[in-house]
């Protein structure tokens, strides 16, 4: 396992952060701190760039980031109740792979790899 049992515990949160991912690469893989940060930043930049270009991102054994276009629709201002138009927009969705779903259900991260 490359990280502690409870990501975010040191900072009082319950989410694994980019800074923690960099620290894990530094401690466990042996990269220096700059290389670790650059690798994590580069990984997420590549995913973002790919999505911005209109392509889905598929990570085997983990899941898919997919683009979806939502049609325009009527909405309602919750404060006034007034009907307002919500414009069409692109959104990113994430669909976990069956392996990742199984790992989460079983509590065994090794099942996802």
N, C-alpha and C positions, 0 to 999 in steps of 0.2 A: 504494500500500500504506500502511495506517495504522499499522503497527507495524514494529519491527525484524525481521530475518530469524530471530532466535532468542529468542523470548519467555522471560523468566525468567533469561536469561544473566547480567544484571547482579547478580542475587542468588544465583547459583550453582545455581538450580533449572532445571527444564525445563518448567514450567507457567506459563501466562499467568494472572496474578492480577487480582482486582478493582482493587487499587491501581494496577497497571500499566495496566489499561483506563482508569482515571481519568486517569492521566498522559498517555496517548495522546490522549484527548479534549482535554486541556489544551494539549498541544504542537501537535497537528496540526489540530484543529478550531477552536481559539481560544476555547473556553469557559474561564472562570476555574476555579481548582482546586475551589472549593466546588460550582459548577454541575456540573463533571465528576463529582465524587464522588456528588452527589445523583442525577445521571442514571443512573449505573451502579447505584447502590443501588436506585433506583426501578424500573429494568428487572428486576432479579432479584427484588425484592419482588413485583412484579406477576406474574411467572411462578410464584413460590411460592404466592401467594394464590389464583391460578387453580387450581393443582393441589390445594390444600387444600380448595377448594370442589367438587372432584370433576370438574373439566373438564380435558381435554387441552389442550396448548399446541402449536400448529402454526406454525412459522416457515418461510415459503416459501424454498426454496433452501438451507435449513440442516438442518431435521429436525423431529421430533415428540417432545415429552415426553408420555408416556402413563402413565396409572394402571392398575395391574393388581392384582387381588386374588389373593393366594396362599392356597390352601386349607390348613387345618391338616394336619399330617403328623407321623409319628413321626420322631424324630431320635435322635442318640446323643451322649452326653457323651464327648468325645474323651479326657478324662483317665481316666474310670472305666469307660467302655464301657457305662454304664447307658443304657437306652432312656428318652428323655424326650419329652414332647409339645411340638411347636412350634405355637404358636397361629397362627390365620389372621391375615394382615396385608396392608396395602396397600403396594405398592412403586411407585416411579417408574422407568420405563424410558425410554431415549432411542434413537430410530431415526434414523440419519442419512439425509438425502435422497439420491437418486441423484446430484444435482449435487455435494453435499459429498463423497460417496464418490469420485466422479470426480476432484474437485480434489485429494483426499488421494492418490489413486493417481498422478495426473499430476505432483504437486508444484507445481501452479499454483493459488493461492488465487482468482485471477480467475475460474476455471471455476465456482466455487460461487456467484458473485453474479449 
